[in-house]
Amino acid sequence: MTMTPDMLFAALAHPLRVRAAILIYREGELCVCELTHALGVSQPMISRHLAQLRQLGLVSDRRQGLWVYYTLHEDLPAWTRQVLAAIAEGAGESGPYAADRATLAAMANRPGAACCA
């Protein structure tokens, strides 16, 4: 699947999907439990939005035991990563997505410990 601008902007059309995509962009890979914690939403809600991001080709997932981890799709064209970088940079460290990163950083029992228990 080739990512088009229409597809990228459809993927980012919902604020929760933008927040999730920016966190994944900045962190590299995140477990569903980390996203629910950082974004303050239920597991079914984030899973629904992650499924949309996956269907549109922005992210890919992998299972490890009971947990599901998300990362940006490895075949994304460079321009899509540049768009995400611009969004992340434009938001800045004190911008609208800084609280998501701070909440994630403060999460106890992140993956590798007892994530999603």
Buried (B, 14 or more C-beta within 10 A) or exposed (E): EEBEEEBBEBBBEEEBBBBBBBBBBBBEBBBBBBBBBBBEBEEEEBBEBBEBBBEBBBBBBEEEEEBBBBBBBEEBEEEBEEBBEEBBEEBEEEEEBEBBBEBBEEBEEBBEEEBBE
